[in-house]
């Protein structure tokens, strides 16, 4: 992220005065996919790319936004009941409304922002945008009274209420709470979390972006969430004396009890989630033991489940996963919501160059373009730069 670039655009498009600069990162998730809204465990880390914004109060009730990368400008009133129609501006409008609900007296401001999170790659550029502005508004208008967790929940509510995505809390959590060189195991039910140092000697984490854009808003993502909720309803009906709020509260035996009452599709979705819950805990134990072979094995199992049971893969992602296996890569899987985006790969140092070259050549031969290579560096969470 380039501070001077953001500042120069801010000065050009507004009144020549400077403001404060804030940044929030995108994220990777080592394992634990589609478990956050099911109350399970996830294992994300912030990355060293994200969203950077310069923000300055303007003394009015109007928000004036300039999206540097899109060369697009949108204005709206802070208290406009409808808000802007432009999709990227909905995120800023939404976070304003959600921070106001949490007691932040947001006034008008000017802002210009830019990002270097690859869009559509499953690295949560939207959560980075929400977290960046939540942090900025809390600093400028809230005297930093809003907690980090409230900023996370404001970002999630923005997705739900203004952008049409019923997401969990992992993406915003990772963006706000991230620390350089550390992954985080988050219990999405209790919100308890723990930092795990992540500096695997002899291995690299690398993303291969399929360059297939995914779109989470609308039916594909929400349909899967609905499947999970439907299974929980059937299990809860058979166990009225126990709390069954999400699949996290359900067991393999209880899933089998209701198998004849639910669709095969709903069964497969729930089967994946229960398996993924177990895999995250196994990976945590393996990381503590320095056992990266087990970490990799669980990553491959996750990809298989996301592809066959949760059905959020695509031909290109499965192809990249197969190339990883052929090259002896320790672990590989889809990362993010699916329907395109990246694979995340745990690769031994000595295999890295061969794997990347082979993936580029075979992917280009089949699809007419190379996958984009993104080397992962675990970075810090939301912060004020200057």
TIBA-622474 format. One line per 2 residues: number of its first residue (from 1); for each residue x, y, z of C-alpha. Coordinates in Angstrom, 3 decimals, m for minus. Layout:
BEGIN
NUM) X/Y/Z; ...
***
This chain:
BEGIN
1) 0.000/0.000/0.000; 1.383/3.358/m1.097
3) 0.873/6.239/1.347; 2.105/8.891/m1.078
5) m0.230/7.689/m3.820; m3.264/7.846/m1.521
7) m2.258/11.267/m0.180; m1.667/12.754/m3.616
9) m5.102/11.617/m4.816; m6.746/12.920/m1.648
11) m5.153/16.344/m2.074; m6.071/16.463/m5.766
13) m9.723/15.529/m5.369; m10.559/17.604/m2.307
15) m9.484/20.950/m0.862; m5.729/20.449/m0.777
17) m5.680/19.777/2.961; m4.497/16.473/4.386
19) m6.199/14.189/6.885; m5.328/11.021/8.760
21) m4.329/7.842/6.985; m5.663/4.466/8.122
23) m5.125/0.918/6.896; m6.725/m2.489/7.340
25) m5.551/m5.771/5.829; m7.085/m8.548/3.850
27) m6.694/m12.044/5.212; m5.831/m15.607/4.510
29) m7.389/m18.545/6.293; m5.186/m21.578/6.781
31) m8.158/m23.833/7.456; m11.750/m23.572/8.669
33) m13.938/m22.577/5.718; m17.678/m21.901/5.960
35) m17.480/m22.699/9.681; m17.712/m19.161/11.041
37) m21.449/m18.705/10.486; m21.916/m22.242/11.798
39) m20.394/m21.331/15.172; m17.223/m23.329/14.572
41) m13.501/m22.622/14.564; m11.445/m20.722/11.994
43) m7.710/m20.141/11.678; m7.066/m16.854/9.832
45) m4.224/m14.367/9.683; m4.014/m10.805/8.413
47) m1.798/m10.201/5.379; 0.488/m7.340/4.367
49) m1.903/m5.989/1.733; m5.280/m4.374/2.219
51) m7.119/m1.052/2.073; m5.601/2.353/2.848
53) m7.731/5.475/3.259; m7.097/9.123/3.984
55) m9.981/10.630/5.938; m10.660/14.206/7.044
57) m13.813/15.652/8.661; m15.280/18.357/6.441
59) m17.596/20.184/8.850; m20.769/19.255/6.959
61) m23.236/16.373/6.986; m22.018/15.074/3.618
63) m19.615/12.199/2.998; m17.507/12.656/m0.133
65) m15.719/9.489/m1.250; m13.210/8.931/m4.015
67) m12.309/5.353/m4.963; m8.798/5.809/m6.363
69) m8.521/2.461/m8.122; m11.917/2.796/m9.786
71) m11.585/6.546/m10.489; m15.106/6.904/m9.163
73) m16.607/9.526/m6.840; m19.768/9.221/m4.717
75) m21.381/11.645/m2.264; m24.178/11.032/0.241
77) m25.571/12.436/3.479; m24.589/10.744/6.737
79) m28.271/10.380/7.702; m29.604/9.519/4.229
81) m32.146/6.733/4.920; m31.441/5.006/1.588
83) m27.760/5.605/0.960; m25.883/5.371/m2.344
85) m26.626/2.719/m4.952; m22.985/2.285/m6.049
87) m21.868/m1.095/m4.698; m18.491/m0.054/m3.252
89) m20.015/3.006/m1.569; m22.609/0.803/0.149
91) m19.834/m0.593/2.350; m18.796/2.874/3.548
93) m22.402/3.980/3.991; m23.194/0.779/5.891
95) m20.266/1.048/8.281; m21.248/4.663/9.020
97) m24.763/3.550/9.966; m23.525/0.652/12.073
99) m20.967/2.790/13.930; m23.677/5.387/14.593
101) m25.807/2.636/16.139; m22.869/1.922/18.460
103) m22.718/5.495/19.696; m20.212/7.083/17.310
105) m21.420/10.570/16.319; m20.293/10.412/12.693
107) m20.242/13.715/10.803; m19.413/14.430/7.176
109) m15.930/13.685/5.900; m13.813/13.542/2.768
111) m12.010/10.329/1.920; m9.910/8.786/m0.808
113) m8.975/5.129/m0.606; m7.020/2.513/m2.498
115) m6.353/m1.170/m2.094; m3.896/m3.839/m3.119
117) m5.960/m6.861/m2.073; m6.642/m8.810/m5.281
119) m10.380/m8.423/m5.877; m12.369/m11.643/m6.110
121) m9.463/m13.695/m4.738; m11.148/m14.697/m1.485
123) m8.865/m12.436/0.596; m11.736/m10.302/1.897
125) m11.189/m6.907/0.356; m14.697/m5.964/1.508
127) m13.895/m6.730/5.154; m10.678/m4.723/4.830
129) m12.697/m1.767/3.544; m15.244/m2.032/6.370
131) m12.576/m2.440/9.038; m10.523/0.468/7.736
133) m13.456/2.853/7.937; m14.723/1.454/11.251
135) m11.294/2.107/12.755; m11.106/5.591/11.189
137) m14.595/6.650/12.321; m13.931/5.382/15.839
139) m10.712/7.412/15.950; m12.102/10.612/14.404
141) m15.620/10.755/15.840; m15.796/8.203/18.662
143) m12.766/9.046/20.828; m11.803/5.373/20.410
145) m14.637/4.313/22.716; m15.859/1.505/20.468
147) m14.124/m1.807/21.142; m12.352/m3.851/18.498
149) m15.089/m6.458/18.758; m17.760/m3.830/18.128
151) m15.879/m2.766/15.001; m15.844/m6.405/13.867
153) m19.586/m6.733/14.457; m20.261/m3.426/12.709
155) m18.469/m4.762/9.644; m20.445/m7.994/9.709
157) m23.707/m6.071/10.102; m22.748/m3.907/7.127
159) m22.539/m7.022/4.945; m25.859/m8.324/6.279
161) m27.883/m5.120/6.214; m26.522/m3.158/3.256
163) m24.685/m5.541/0.923; m26.784/m8.719/0.897
165) m24.194/m11.200/2.237; m25.025/m13.195/5.384
167) m21.353/m13.606/6.298; m19.839/m14.795/9.557
169) m17.315/m12.814/11.581; m13.987/m14.311/10.490
171) m13.040/m11.805/7.789; m13.648/m8.692/9.861
173) m12.080/m10.330/12.932; m8.869/m11.112/11.078
175) m8.701/m7.625/9.585; m9.132/m5.865/12.946
177) m7.219/m8.210/15.296; m4.362/m9.398/13.048
179) m0.745/m9.372/14.219; 2.381/m9.751/12.116
181) 3.803/m13.275/12.162; 0.788/m14.789/13.926
183) m2.295/m16.755/12.952; m5.366/m16.773/15.163
185) m7.653/m19.595/16.169; m11.071/m18.077/16.692
187) m14.023/m19.813/18.316; m16.865/m18.187/16.388
189) m19.423/m19.161/19.021; m17.727/m17.827/22.164
191) m15.472/m15.299/20.333; m12.518/m16.560/22.331
193) m9.311/m16.528/20.338; m5.656/m17.350/20.660
195) m2.610/m16.197/18.700; m0.332/m18.855/17.207
197) 3.153/m17.851/16.004; 3.408/m18.832/12.339
199) 6.907/m18.865/10.904; 7.174/m22.321/9.347
201) 10.831/m22.967/8.661; 11.409/m24.710/5.355
203) 7.947/m23.891/3.969; 6.238/m21.052/2.130
205) 2.578/m20.109/2.003; 1.553/m19.040/m1.480
207) m1.778/m18.243/m3.103; m2.521/m19.084/m6.706
209) m5.279/m16.842/m7.983; m7.344/m18.653/m10.611
211) m8.469/m15.229/m11.929; m12.016/m16.559/m11.826
213) m14.039/m13.834/m10.111; m16.462/m14.943/m7.450
215) m19.586/m13.151/m6.310; m20.899/m14.016/m2.856
217) m23.958/m11.775/m2.769; m27.197/m13.560/m3.545
219) m28.080/m17.212/m3.723; m24.919/m19.385/m3.890
221) m23.496/m18.322/m0.520; m26.806/m17.770/1.247
223) m28.255/m21.060/m0.030; m25.486/m22.965/1.723
225) m26.066/m21.100/4.939; m29.765/m21.892/4.657
227) m28.930/m25.590/4.198; m26.939/m25.598/7.421
229) m29.688/m23.795/9.311; m32.265/m26.263/8.021
231) m30.266/m29.222/9.339; m29.961/m27.546/12.747
233) m33.745/m27.066/12.873; m34.327/m30.779/12.301
235) m31.752/m31.802/14.894; m33.108/m29.279/17.428
237) m36.609/m30.702/17.021; m35.326/m34.115/18.109
239) m33.353/m32.687/21.047; m35.559/m30.025/22.661
241) m33.706/m30.220/25.983; m30.359/m29.102/24.567
243) m29.296/m25.878/22.876; m28.884/m26.312/19.120
245) m28.211/m22.897/17.638; m25.706/m23.835/14.915
247) m24.002/m26.942/13.542; m21.265/m26.344/16.114
249) m23.762/m27.619/18.701; m24.490/m30.811/16.746
251) m22.750/m34.183/16.627; m22.121/m36.710/13.858
253) m24.654/m39.059/15.492; m27.328/m36.362/15.512
255) m26.703/m35.622/11.846; m27.246/m39.305/11.010
257) m30.487/m39.281/13.051; m32.069/m36.737/10.721
259) m30.528/m37.923/7.453; m33.809/m39.393/6.195
261) m35.650/m36.143/6.955; m33.381/m33.771/5.042
263) m32.294/m33.494/1.442; m29.086/m35.131/0.289
265) m27.774/m31.659/m0.502; m28.394/m30.410/3.033
267) m26.789/m33.560/4.441; m23.624/m33.052/2.399
269) m23.365/m29.410/3.480; m23.630/m30.358/7.156
271) m21.215/m33.266/6.716; m18.567/m30.880/5.427
273) m19.041/m28.413/8.292; m18.765/m31.067/11.010
275) m15.644/m32.454/9.371; m14.110/m29.007/9.044
277) m14.705/m28.310/12.732; m12.634/m31.393/13.569
279) m9.925/m30.506/11.039; m9.288/m27.031/12.485
281) m8.611/m28.489/15.922; m6.346/m31.156/14.418
283) m4.347/m28.470/12.584; m3.912/m26.477/15.802
285) m2.431/m29.527/17.525; m0.229/m30.224/14.497
287) 1.123/m26.648/14.422; 2.037/m26.801/18.102
289) 3.910/m30.039/17.372; 5.567/m28.580/14.256
291) 3.900/m31.308/12.190; 3.338/m29.587/8.848
293) 2.667/m32.857/7.029; m0.544/m33.258/9.041
295) m1.424/m29.606/8.411; m1.063/m30.252/4.683
297) m3.080/m33.464/4.781; m5.969/m31.648/6.455
299) m5.802/m28.874/3.843; m6.261/m31.432/1.062
301) m9.178/m32.992/2.961; m10.784/m29.556/3.232
303) m10.462/m29.006/m0.514; m12.094/m32.349/m1.223
305) m15.000/m31.481/1.070; m15.426/m27.991/m0.348
307) m15.402/m29.417/m3.874; m17.587/m32.511/m3.468
309) m19.809/m31.868/m0.427; m20.120/m28.100/m0.091
311) m19.813/m27.668/m3.865; m18.179/m24.237/m3.851
313) m15.215/m25.136/m6.044; m14.919/m24.755/m9.795
315) m13.018/m26.560/m12.522; m10.081/m24.151/m12.396
317) m9.574/m24.466/m8.631; m9.739/m28.260/m8.772
319) m7.180/m28.162/m11.570; m4.778/m26.073/m9.455
321) m5.285/m28.442/m6.528; m4.401/m31.410/m8.739
323) m1.218/m29.675/m9.919; m0.235/m29.153/m6.293
325) m0.621/m32.883/m5.614; 1.399/m33.767/m8.708
327) 4.229/m31.531/m7.502; 4.351/m32.953/m4.004
329) 3.026/m29.772/m2.389; 2.434/m30.422/1.317
331) m1.059/m28.919/1.417; m3.455/m27.158/m0.944
333) m7.086/m26.091/m0.859; m9.616/m23.504/m1.953
335) m9.462/m20.404/0.203; m12.420/m18.141/0.830
337) m16.082/m18.471/0.019; m15.403/m20.351/m3.197
339) m16.872/m20.102/m6.703; m13.490/m18.859/m7.912
341) m10.624/m17.043/m6.274; m7.480/m18.689/m4.929
343) m5.958/m21.874/m3.713; m3.733/m21.576/m0.651
345) m0.670/m23.800/m0.773; 1.843/m24.915/1.863
347) 4.993/m25.628/m0.142; 8.438/m26.853/0.866
349) 11.093/m24.314/m0.071; 12.898/m26.691/m2.396
351) 9.713/m27.439/m4.361; 8.490/m23.855/m4.661
353) 10.085/m22.797/m7.961; 9.194/m26.032/m9.768
355) 5.609/m25.948/m8.502; 5.037/m22.322/m9.533
357) 6.528/m22.860/m12.982; 4.489/m26.016/m13.560
359) 1.257/m24.406/m12.337; 1.748/m21.402/m14.619
361) 2.542/m23.514/m17.670; m0.262/m26.073/m17.277
363) m2.890/m23.520/m16.303; m1.989/m21.281/m19.238
365) m2.080/m24.237/m21.631; m5.573/m25.187/m20.461
367) m7.202/m21.820/m19.746; m5.207/m19.355/m21.825
369) m3.890/m17.334/m18.877; m1.502/m17.831/m16.001
371) m2.663/m17.919/m12.382; m1.478/m14.947/m10.356
373) 1.071/m15.816/m7.681; 0.643/m14.123/m4.286
375) 3.304/m14.888/m1.683; 1.779/m14.627/1.775
377) 3.285/m12.417/4.465; 1.353/m12.330/7.737
379) 0.854/m8.665/8.713; m0.788/m6.353/11.249
381) m4.466/m5.519/11.665; m6.384/m2.225/11.487
383) m4.302/0.778/12.431; m3.685/4.500/12.069
385) m0.664/5.148/9.852; m0.304/8.887/10.372
***
